[in-house]
Amino acid sequence: MATTNFFRQVARLNITGSLLLNIAKGEDDKLIVSVLLQNQGCGDKAKSLIPPLTFTEIPQKIDEAFFEDIKSPMELTSAVMVDMENYLKQVEAAKSQSALEKSKASKPVTAPKTETKQDKYNAAMQKVDELEKKGEFKEAWIKVPMAEEYPEHAEEIQNRRTSLSAKFAPDLFNAPATPKQPLEEPKKENDPLYPAYATGEIEQEWEEEDQDQNN
């Protein structure tokens, strides 16, 4: 059986990719042979613009010069697509190394912070501090959190309320202090327990009693 050496010659081609061969019969006993090189590793869409290499000739002439005719175009096409892919890789490498991309990569992505119970307590006490510095002691006292809501800070809350109330206690309810009235001694005039007698009358009664005893 005669050998054609077809695949040996294909193997000798310096190409990267897949060689697609399409053969169709034409007019006048001619063959229409199309050869297209595809490289799936090339990410540049421009590779689709490269047309296939087409021959329309009788079989004998194609046999005589087929590999000689496709060797240079296929190797050139292969080199172009390899260069295109290398170019894309270099562009991506340059982009990743750019200052802008580095800053984006190094910037941490933080999730929105959820306000905790401790955060609320700290914010409330900060407001109390601000009011106290302004001398608004009553308003500061009102803003002190309830100990029931923050039992872990109950002692601190109680101490803060005590210190603030001491600064405005005399006016705690906006009521003026009631002046103390001086105590009046009880009047003994016309008191049935302490009847009033004239001094002269008492002395006269004592003298009359003494005379009766002497008689």
C-alpha positions in Angstrom: 0.0 0.0 0.0 1.3 3.4 -1.0 2.0 6.0 1.7 1.2 9.7 1.3 3.3 11.2 4.1 0.4 13.7 4.6 0.3 13.7 8.3 4.1 13.7 8.6 4.2 16.9 6.7 1.5 18.4 8.8 3.5 17.5 11.9 6.5 19.4 10.5 4.5 22.7 10.3 5.6 25.2 13.0 2.1 26.2 14.1 0.1 26.6 17.3 -3.6 25.7 17.2 -5.9 23.5 15.2 -5.6 23.2 11.4 -9.1 22.9 9.8 -9.1 21.4 6.3 -12.3 21.6 4.2 -12.4 19.8 0.8 -15.2 20.1 -1.7 -15.5 19.2 -5.4 -15.8 22.0 -7.9 -16.3 22.3 -11.6 -14.1 20.8 -14.2 -12.8 18.1 -11.9 -11.2 20.6 -9.6 -11.1 20.6 -5.9 -11.8 23.5 -3.6 -9.5 23.2 -0.6 -9.8 25.6 2.4 -7.3 25.6 5.2 -8.0 27.6 8.4 -5.9 27.8 11.5 -7.7 28.3 14.8 -6.1 29.1 18.1 -8.5 28.7 21.1 -5.8 30.1 23.4 -6.0 33.5 21.7 -8.5 35.8 23.4 -8.3 38.6 20.8 -11.6 38.6 18.8 -9.7 40.1 15.9 -8.5 36.6 15.0 -11.9 36.0 13.5 -11.0 38.5 10.7 -8.3 36.2 9.4 -9.7 34.4 6.3 -9.0 30.8 5.4 -6.4 29.9 2.7 -8.3 28.6 -0.3 -7.1 26.6 -3.3 -9.2 25.7 -6.4 -7.2 23.4 -8.6 -7.0 19.9 -10.0 -5.9 17.2 -7.5 -2.5 16.6 -9.1 -1.4 20.2 -8.8 -2.6 20.4 -5.2 -0.6 17.3 -4.4 2.5 18.8 -5.9 2.5 22.1 -4.0 0.0 21.8 -1.1 2.4 21.9 1.8 4.7 24.2 0.1 1.9 26.7 -0.5 0.4 26.5 3.0 3.6 26.4 5.1 4.4 30.1 5.1 0.8 31.4 5.4 -0.1 29.0 8.2 3.1 29.6 10.2 2.6 33.4 9.7 -1.0 33.2 10.9 0.0 31.1 13.8 2.7 33.6 14.8 0.2 36.5 14.5 -2.3 34.9 16.8 0.3 34.0 19.3 1.5 37.6 19.3 -2.0 38.8 19.7 -2.5 36.6 22.8 0.8 37.7 24.3 -0.1 41.3 23.7 -3.4 40.8 25.6 -1.6 39.1 28.5 0.9 42.0 28.7 -2.0 44.5 28.7 -3.6 42.7 31.6 -0.3 42.5 33.4 0.3 46.2 33.0 -3.3 47.0 34.1 -3.0 44.9 37.2 0.3 46.6 38.1 -1.0 50.1 37.6 -1.3 52.4 40.6 -5.0 52.6 40.2 -5.6 48.9 40.2 -3.2 48.5 43.2 -5.1 51.1 45.2 -8.3 49.3 44.4 -6.9 46.0 45.4 -5.3 47.3 48.6 -8.4 49.2 49.8 -10.3 47.0 52.2 -13.9 46.5 51.6 -15.7 47.1 54.9 -19.2 46.1 55.6 -21.5 48.6 57.0 -21.1 48.8 60.7 -24.1 47.8 62.8 -24.7 50.0 65.9 -24.4 47.9 69.0 -26.0 48.4 72.4 -22.6 49.6 73.7 -22.4 52.2 70.9 -25.8 53.5 71.8 -24.8 53.8 75.5 -21.5 55.6 74.5 -23.4 58.0 72.3 -25.9 58.8 75.0 -23.2 59.5 77.6 -21.3 61.6 75.1 -24.4 63.8 74.7 -24.6 64.0 78.5 -21.0 65.2 78.6 -21.7 67.9 76.0 -24.8 69.2 77.9 -22.9 69.2 81.2 -20.1 71.3 79.7 -22.6 73.8 78.6 -24.0 74.1 82.1 -27.3 72.5 81.1 -27.3 70.1 84.1 -31.1 69.4 84.1 -31.0 68.5 80.4 -27.9 66.4 80.9 -29.7 64.6 83.8 -32.6 63.8 81.5 -30.3 62.4 78.8 -28.6 59.9 81.2 -29.7 56.4 80.1 -31.9 54.3 82.2 -30.1 51.7 84.4 -32.7 49.1 83.5 -31.7 49.3 79.9 -28.0 49.1 80.7 -27.7 47.0 83.9 -24.0 46.5 83.3 -23.5 50.2 83.7 -26.0 50.6 86.5 -23.4 52.0 89.1 -22.0 54.5 86.6 -25.5 55.7 85.6 -26.5 56.1 89.3 -23.4 58.0 90.1 -23.8 60.3 87.1 -27.4 61.0 88.0 -26.5 61.8 91.5 -23.7 64.2 90.5 -25.9 66.0 88.0 -28.9 66.3 90.3 -26.7 67.9 93.0 -26.0 70.8 90.6 -29.7 71.7 90.0 -31.6 70.1 93.0 -32.8 73.3 94.5 -34.7 74.0 91.2 -35.5 70.4 90.4 -39.2 71.1 89.6 -39.0 74.8 88.8 -40.8 75.5 92.0 -39.7 78.4 94.3 -38.6 77.4 97.7 -41.4 78.1 100.3 -40.1 80.5 103.0 -40.2 79.2 106.4 -42.7 81.0 108.7 -41.5 81.9 112.2 -43.2 80.0 114.9 -45.5 82.0 117.1 -45.8 81.4 120.7 -49.3 80.3 121.7 -51.4 83.0 123.1 -52.4 82.3 126.7 -55.0 85.1 126.9 -58.5 83.8 127.4 -57.1 80.3 127.7 -59.5 78.3 130.0 -56.6 76.3 131.3 -54.7 79.5 132.2 -57.2 82.1 133.4 -55.9 85.6 133.7 -55.9 87.2 137.1 -54.9 90.7 138.0 -51.9 90.8 140.4 -53.6 93.0 142.9 -56.6 90.7 143.2 -54.4 87.7 144.0 -52.5 89.6 146.7 -55.8 90.7 148.3 -57.1 87.2 148.5 -53.9 86.0 150.2 -54.1 88.8 152.9 -57.8 88.0 153.6 -56.9 84.3 154.1 -54.1 85.3 156.6 -56.5 87.4 158.7 -59.1 84.7 159.0 -56.4 82.3 160.3 -55.2 84.8 162.9 -58.8 85.3 164.2 
